[in-house]
Amino acid sequence: MKQEYINKIYSGWLAKIIGIRLGAPVEGWTYEQIQKRYGEIIDYPVDYCDFAADDDSNGPAFFIRALKEGKHFLEIEPQDVGDTLLNYAGYEHGFFWFGGYGTSTEHTAFENLWSGIPAPRSGSAKQNGLAVAEQIGGQIFVDCWGLVNPGNEERAARMARTAASATHDGNGVWGGIFVAVCISHAFVETDIRKIIHKGLSFIPKDCEYAAVVRAVMTFHDGHSKDWRKCLFYIHKNWGYDRYPGNCHIIPNAAVMILSLLYGEGDFDQTLCICCMCGWDTDCNVGNVATIMGVRGGTNAIDYDRWRKPINDFLVFSSIAGILNISDVPEGASYMAKLAYELDGETPPEPWQLIWSRGRGLCHFVYPGSTHGIRVRGGEVWNISNVDCSDALGGQALLVETFGKTGEEMEVYRKTYYEPKDFYDNRYQPSFSPTVYPGQRIHCRLRSVKNSLEVKLYARIREAQGEKILCSEVFVLESSDFRRVSWQIPQGGCFTVLEIGIRYSAVGPGIGIVLDELDTDGEADYVIDFSQERMEKWTDIHREVSQFTREKGLSYLESGRLHLAGTDFAEVYTGDWEWQDYEAEFTLIPILGEEHYALVRVQGALRSYVVGFTGKNRMGICKKDREIKILREIPFEWQYDEAYRIRVRVEKDWIRVFDKEVEIFAVQDWENPWLTGGIGIGVGNNSHCCCDGIRLIVRKD
């Protein structure tokens, strides 16, 4: 794979997020409504500040994980995508529009998969009817398959068809193939019409999707100056009134082609025209933007207009709370690394080193990238990505601050989000921290000029409120980068809200050059539910702080977390990449017979389940969609009694202790789960509560 494709993957993913944010405020609006409210759109119509999770980014960010987490890699199958959907989407909340079975295509396919209907039948017209199968979702989630297959249109088409068929059929699938192929071809072709023709070459010539694309192209041939005439032509022949369902793919495909043609290769013009056309604007502009972002690279994307308001910020609303806190470079790196693996190639440096260090590293190597770094304090401040020969990958982040002498400045990255942080919560995100007590913060940085005294810090939330924990003072010079590190105190019962660098202004133009910001080391902390809170995301969606919920009822009462469900219920927290650790759970059975601690949680389908498997029984189970008992022993337990279940996971061993005495253990020989977070669960209509959890991660 050509090395320059790495930056094109970044620019394509960045553009996707730009397009979603541009179209989100007017999603579902008509052209007339948009004109009346905003007139000519030339940039974001709404200043979202931190834009909440959106289904258009949730889908590609998590469906792509089917390649590594499914069973077939290059030969990915529809069920791999279906299982990925079940693993990461909460039951009827978050992720995408749960608008009702038979109304929302994704909701319908999700329920089908949940009940055991396999993919691709889960998304088929024969199962769901053509009106449901041909809604727009078949194409809005497929950008990832084009991005991981630069210039390999055939493989992009095959993977997009596989993925789209888990939830859609007919034109819903043809649209997915078309968009993925256009994105893949944009890596090697800049001519818009050739890109469109390449997409057409992979779908049936006689399908309605191909017909509407060709019709819009023909209209453009005779009326190339006024895109509004083309829009009225589309309204007359392919308007929403002609199609069933809430958001059919055909009308939206038509305005996408309109914008690509009348945009004349200009990034700004293409996106703004697409947005002004109306209908499913965040979806349409998102797909078009990915094509244009790959085609033109970052140079085509105006920084001040499009990139600065986003600041590489990105969050999701899966049940993997730690994965929900992300940034644009992280997603681009995940897909670029996959692209090399698909081609069977080794990535070049510095990328091989960067990708080997895992998620969460701020490295600034992508052109103009900022990794969501923020500044607090000072009358004026500026962040910019700059060339820097002695930085990792030759790029660094310049942070200039202008404040009064003695004023405290903070350069930081958020590691946890709350409802108050967002303008809206349309797709109901919830989060687990990305940094924990006991871990170490590492920075590589230098002063902009002269000597500067800095401290590393963590802003935390505990029972008494927010406060700052700081390291000792480090002295920076303006000549050479210095690597500084600090350990967040171990054993804490607090949530890390942000990490960063603090320094005092000593005159105008003071600042730092930041090369790297990273964390590593052992998490060592306590969760005391008397100090947690219920976070209200919407009137009908509330979650326990630090936790995400797959299913069931979870709430706080009398300083305890309560969990109940009609069949099962589970909540999760922690890092999906933790390997060996020890966790102690204080569980109190209330009703029913199945009360669990969860370890090595990798989603709703994969974890180890340890606890009470029935009356007077304790077991170690493996969840691989279904729960399989690995070992079970007699154990007398009573309702309303507190039990400390201490679990140690080491490589493929799961051990259970009573105080310091091991009471039973099991070795999982068959495809063991070797990483994952923690959680609490109940089964078989049970109700349990938990006082708290103590966790220590072990590192070799």
N, C-alpha and C positions, 0 to 999 in steps of 0.2 A: 504494500500500500504506500502511496506517495506521502511523504511526511507533511506536505502542505494540506493534506486532507484533514489532519488533526484540527487545525484552526478553522477549517470549513465546517467541521462537525460542531465546533463551539459556536460559530456564527449562525449556523442553522438552528441549533437549540436555543440560543439567545433570541433569535428572531421569532421563534415560536412563542416564547414567553412575552415578547413585545406585542405580537399580534393578539394574543389572548387578552392582555391588559388593555390594549386599544379598543377591542370590540366588546369587552365585558359590560361596560356601562349601558350599552344600547342593545344588548342581546334580546332578540325577540321583537325589536322595534321594526316598524316599516320605514321605507325611505322617506315618506312624508313626515312621520313623527320625528325622525332625526333632523330633517331640514328645518322643521319648525322650532326645535329646541336648540340645535347647535349650528345650523347653517353649514358652511363649508368646514369640514374637519381637516385640520392640518397637524394635530398632535393629540395627545391623550385628552379626551373630553373631561375626565375626572382625575383629580390628584388623589390617588388611593393611599399615598404614603407606603405602608406595607400592605401589598395586595395579597389577600388570603388565597388559600388553595382553590384550584379550579379543576373540573373534570378533564378538560382538554390537556392539562399537563400531568394529572394523576395517571391517566391511561398509559401514555407512552413511557413514562418514568418507571412504571411497575410491570407492565406487560413484557417489556424487554428482558426482565429478569427470568422469564420462562426459558430463555436460551441456556442459562447456567443452572437453573434450579429444576428445570424439567428433566426428562429422561433421555432426550434424543439430540440435543445440541443442534448441529447443522441440519439434521432431519426433523426439526421441530414439528410437532403434531398439534392439532386443535386442542386436544385434552391437556397438553402442557400449558397452553394459554388459559384454558378454563380453570385448571388447578391454581394457577398463579392469581387469577381473579379471586377465587375463593380464599386463597391464603392471605391476601392483603386488603381486601375490601371488607369493611365492617358490615354486619348483617343489617341491611336496610338503613344505613346512615353513612354519611360522608362519601368520599371517593367519586361518585357520579350521581346523576339524578335518579333517585328512587321514587319515581312518579306513579308506581302501581303496576302490578302484573297485568300484562296486556296493553298497557299504555306506554310505559318506558321500556324501550328495547333492552337496555342493559339490565334493568330490574327483572324483566322477564327471563332473560338468559341466565342471570344469577340464580334465580329461584329454580330454574330447570336444572342447572348444574348442582345446586345444593341438594335437590331431591334425588339426584342420581342419574338424571338424563345426561348422557355423555355428549361431548362436543364431537362433531359439529351439529349434531341433531339439536343441541341446546339453542342454537341460533337460527335454525332452519325455518324456511317459510312453511314447510310441511308441518312443523310443530307449532309455530307461532302465527302463521298467516303472513301474507306478503306485506300488508300495511305495517306491521311491526318490524319485519325483517329488513325493510328498506329505508329505515330512518337513517339519520346522518352519522350515527356513531361508527359505522363501518370505516369511515375515512378520517375521523378526527383524532383517532388514537394510533395511527399507523406511521407517523413521522419517524419514529425510532427505527423502523425497518429500512427506510431509505437512508437514514444517517449511519447505520452500521454496515451498509453495503455500498460504499462510494464507487460509482461507476459499474457496479455489478447489478444491472437492472433485473436480470433473470432471477437472481437469488432474492433481491428485494421483493419482486412480485410474488415469488413462491412463499416467502415468510409472511408477507402482508395478507395474502389469501388465507393462509393457515390461521393467522391471528384473527382476522375479521370474521371468519366463519364460526368462531366460537360464540359469537353474539349476533351475527347478521347473515343475510343471504341475498341473492339476486344482485340488484344494483348497489345494495349496501356493501357487498364484497367487491364488486367491480370498481366502486369508488375508492376503496382502500388500496386496491392494486394500483390504480391510476396515480393516486397521490404519492405512494411510496416509490413508484418508478420515476415519476417526475423529480422527486428529491434526489434519488440516486443518480439520475442522468445530469442533474444540475452541477454535480461535481466536475463533469467533463465537458459540459456544453453551456454556452451563455445565450444562444438564440432561443427566445421564449417559444416561438412556434415549433421549433425542433424539439424542445423539451416536452411540449404538449403532445406532439405527434408520437414521441417515444412512449409516453404514457398510454396513448390510444392503441399502440401496437401490441399491448399485453392484455387487452380486454376484448370480448367478442364484438365484432363489427356491427352486429345487428342488435346489441343491447341498447336500452334507452339512454343509459349514461353516455355511451359513445355518440349517440344521435344528438343529444343536446350539446355536447362539446363541439361537434362538427358544425351544428347550426349556428352557434355563437361565433365560431371562427368565420363562417361564411358571411354572417351579418357584418362583422368587423371589416371584412374585405371591401364591402360597399359603403360603409359608414364609419370610417376610422377616426373621426375627429370628436364625436360627441358620445360619451359613454352613457349619458342619460337616455338617449334614443335606444340604445341597446338594452338598457334596463327595462324600458317600457315594452320593448319587444319580448323580453323574457317574462314580464308580468302577464302579457297577453297570452303567451303560449305555454309557459311552465310555472305559473304562479302557484302560491300556496293553496289557492282555492281549488286547484285541479288534482290535489294529492291528499290521500288520507293520512291520518296520524298527526303528531304534534310538530314534527320537524323532518320532513321527507328530504332525502338526499338530492333529488334531481333539481329542484329550484336553487338550492344552495350551490350545487356544482356549477350551475349556469353563471351565477354571479362571480364565482371564483375565476372562471375562464375569462369573463368580462374584465375583471380587474387585472389579470395577467396580461391581457392584450392591450387594453387602453392605458395601462401603467407605463407602457413603452420601455420597460427595463429599469425604470426608476423605482427604487425601494420605497421612498416616501409616498410617491404618487400611487403606486400599486396598492399599498396597504390602506391608504386613506380612501381611495375609491371603493375598495372592497368593504370597508366599514360603513361608508355612506349608503351603500346599496341596501343595507338592512338585512332582516331575517336572522339567521343564526350567526351573528357577527363575530363572536369570539372564536367560534369553530372555523369559520371561513377565513378570517384574517390570519388565524394561527397557522392553518395549512399553507396558505399563500405565502406567508412570511417565511416559513421554513424553506420553501423553494427559493425565494428571493435571497434569503440569508446565506444559503449554500452557494448560490450562483454568484453573488457579489462579494462574499466574505465580509469581514468586519469593516473594511474600508467603505462599504456601501451603506453602513448604518450610522447615521448621525449621532454623535456621542451625547451632546447636550439635549437634543430633542427626545431621543429614545432610550439611551443607555443609562444616563445619569439618574433619571427618576427610579429606575429599577435597581441600580447598584448591585447587579448580579444576585439579588435576593430572590429566593424561591422556597416555598413551603408546599407540602402535600397534605393529604388527609386520608392516609391509609391507617391500618391498625398498628403499623410499625412506627411508634412514636418518635424514635431517634432518627429514623430515615425520613420523617416528615420535615425535619429541619435540614435544609440543603442549600445549595447555591448553583448558579448556572455552570461554573467550571466543573463542579463535582459531577453533574449529570453528563456533561460533555466527555469528561475523562472516562466515566463508566462505559459510554458507548464507543469511544475511540479505542479503548483497550479491547472491547469485544470485537471491533472491526479487525484488529490485528489477529486476534485469536481465530476468527472465522477464516482468515486468509492463511492461517498457519505460520505467521511471521512473528519475529521478535521486534518490539517497538524500539526506536532509536533513543539515545539519550538526548535531553535529560528526562524524557517521558518514562522510560523504564524505571528510573530511580523514583520519580514522582509517584507513579502508579503503585510501586511496591510499598510505599509508605501508607497506603490505605486512604480511606475517606477522612475528611476533616482538615487536611493540610491546606493552608493558604499559601500559594506559591507564586501567583501573579504572572505566570508565563504566557497565558493566553493574551493576545493583543487587547489592551485596554481593560483587562479584568481587574476587579476589586474585591471579589469574594464576600461582598456584603459588609466590609469593614465600615465602621461608623465613627464619628467624632462627636464629643460632647465638651462644651466649654469654648470660650473664645468668641470674640465679636464676629470674626470672619474665619473661615477655614476652607481648605481646598484639598481634594484627594485626586491624584492622577497616577496612572500607570506610566512608568518611565523606563527608557533604556538604561541598563546598568550592567556593565561588563563583568563585574565581580559578583553578581547575584545569581541565584539558581536559575538557569535558563536564560540569563541575560535581561530579565525584567524584574522590576521591584515596584513597590507602592510608595509614592511620595505623599506625605501628609504634612501640609503646611498650616500652621495655626497662628492667628493674630489676636492676642488677648492682652489684657492689662497685666503689668508686671506682678508676679505672684499668683495669678489666677491659675487654678488647677485645670489641666487639659487631660482628656481621656480618649484614647484610640482603642476601640474595642470591637468585639464580635459577640453577638447575642447567641446564647447557648440554650435558651428556653424561651417560649412564647406563651402569652396569656391572652384571653379574649380582648382585653383592653388595648392590645397592640395592633388591632386590625380595624380597618374601615368597615368591613363587612365580613361575615363568616358564612358565606353562601354554601360552601361545601363542608362545613363543620369540622375543621381540623382539631386535633388535640395532639399533645406532645409529651415525649420523655426527654430529659436533658441530654445534651451531647457531651457534657463534661461532668465529672463526679468528684466528691471529696476523696482525697488521697492521690489523685492524678497530678501529673506535672505539666506545667505550661512552659513551652519553649518558644523563644523568639530569636531571630537573627536580624539585627537592626543597627543603624548608626544615626548620629545626629546630622541634621541638615547643615549646621555650622557651629563651630565652637564646641565646648564641652556642655553636656546636658545630663542632669541627674534624672533617672527614671526608676519607676517601680513597676513590677508586674502585679496585677491585682485580679481578684474575682469578686464580683458583686453577687451576694447570696441573699436568699430569703429564708428566714427561720421564724419561729413562733412569735418573736418580738417585732418582726418586720424586716426590712431590707437593711443591709450594712455592707461595708467594704472590708475585705481581707487583703493585706498588702505584703509584698516581699520586702527584703532589705533594699537599700538604694544601690543601683548600678550606675556607673559613670560611663557615658557614651562619648566618643570622640567623632569628629567629622571625617576622619581619614579611612578607617577600616571598619567593616562589619564586625559586630561582636555578638556572640551567641550567649543569651542569658536564659536561665531556667529557674523555676520556683515550684515547690510542691504545695498544692492546696492542702490544708490540714486534714489528717486522716480521721476516720471514725465519726465524722460530723453528721448531724441530723439537720441538714439544710439542702436547699436546691440552688445549684449554681446557675445564675441568670445570665451572666456574661463574663468574659475574660478579656483582659486587655493590658494596656500600658498607660501609666499616669506620669505626668511631669508638670512642672510649673513654668509659666511663661516668664521669660527674662528679657523680653523685648520683642519687636516686630519680626515676623518671618521665622519664628522658631518652629521646629518640627523634626520629624524623623523620616528616614528611609527604611521601610519595612520589607525585608526579603522573604521571611518565612514566619508563620504563626502556626503552632501545632500543639497537640497534647498527646501524652502517652502515659503509661504506668498503670498501677493497680488502683482500681476503685475500691474504696473502703468506707462504707457509709451505712447509716441507719435510716429507715423510713418509719416514722412514728405517725400513725394516722390521726392522732389527736392534733397534729400540727399541719395536716393537709387541709385542703379546702375543695368545695365543689366549684368547678369553673363553668359558668353559664355561657355557652356558645350561641345558642338560640333559645327561644322560649321552650322548645321541645328537646333540646340537646344539651345535656349537662354531663360532665365527666369529673372524676376524682383527679386532682392535680397529680402530675407526673405519670398518669396512667392513660392508656387507650383501651377501648372496650370492643371486643368482637360481638358479643351478644349478651342478653340478659339485663338484669337490673343491678346497678352498682350505686351505692350512696354512702355517705358518712353519717354516723349516729353514735353519740356518746363516746367519741374518740376512737371509733372503730370503723373499718371498711366493711360494709355488708355487700354480699353478692348472692343473687338468687336467679333462677331461671326455670322456664317451663320444661325444657329438656336439658340444656346445658348453658353455662355462662362462663365467660373468661375475661380477665383483664390482664394487661401486660405493661411492663416497663423495662428499663435497662437497655444495654447495648447488644445488638444482634451479632456483634463480632467478639463478645466475650467467649473465652475458651474454657479454661479450668477455673473453677471458683467454688466457694462455699456460701450457702445461703440458709439462714434460719428463719422460719416462718412460724408465727404464733397464731394458730387456727382454732376457732371455736365453732363446732358443729351446732347448728340451730334446728334444721329440719332435713329430712332425707338421709341418704346413706353414702353419698359420694362427695368428698371434700378434699381438695387437692392443692398442693404447691406445684408450680410449674417451673421447670428449669430447661435450659437450652431451647428457649422458645424461638422459633424461626417464622412464626406466623400462626394463623388459625389452624393450619393443617399439620404443623410439625412441632413437636415438643416432647419432653419427658414429663410424665404425670406421676407425682409421688404423693401418697396420702391414703385416705380411707376409701377403699374400693367397695365396701359393703359393711354390713353390721358385723362388728368385731373382726374386721379384716383390714390389713394394710398392704399396699402393693406398690410396686414400681412398674409403670406402664410406658409404652411408647405410642405416641400419637403420630400416625402417618395417614392422615385423613380419618381413619378409624382408630380407636384405642385398642391396643393389644397389651394384655398383661404379660410382663416379662417375668415377674416373680411376685408371689403373694405369701404373707405369713399371718397367723392368728394374732390379733391385737385387740384387746378390749378397750373400747372407748365409749364415752358418755356424752349426751347432749349438754350444752352450756358449760362444758369444761374446756379450759385452755390447754392446748397441746403444742409443744415446741417441736416442730419437724425440721431437723437440720440435715441438709442434703449437700453432699460434696460430689462434684463432677470432675473427673480426671481422665482425660483422653476418652476411652470408650467405657469407662466404669461409672456407675451411679451408685453412691453409697449413702445409707441413711443411718443417723446417729441419735442416740439418747444420751445427752450430755457428751461425754468423751468416748462412749462405748458404741461401737458399730453394731447395729442390730440386724441389718441384712444389706446385701449388695447384689448387683447384677452387672455382668459385662455384656454389652450389646455388640455382638459379632457382625451383624448384618446391616451394612450401611448406616453406621451410627451417626447421630447428630453431634457434631463436634464443636459447634458454636451456638450462641443464642442468648437471649435475655431471660427474664424471670417473670412470673405471674402467679395469679391465683385463679382457681377454677372450681366449679361444682358441676355435677352431672345428675341425671335422672331426677329432675324436679327438686333439687336440694337447695338449701339456704345455709350459708356459712358466713362467719365474719372473721376479721383478722385485726389483731392489735398492732402488728408491725413486722418489719423484715430487717434483718441485718445481713449485709453482703460483703464479702471480701473476695476480690479477684486475685487469682494466683498467676504469676508470670514465671516462666522458666528463667 
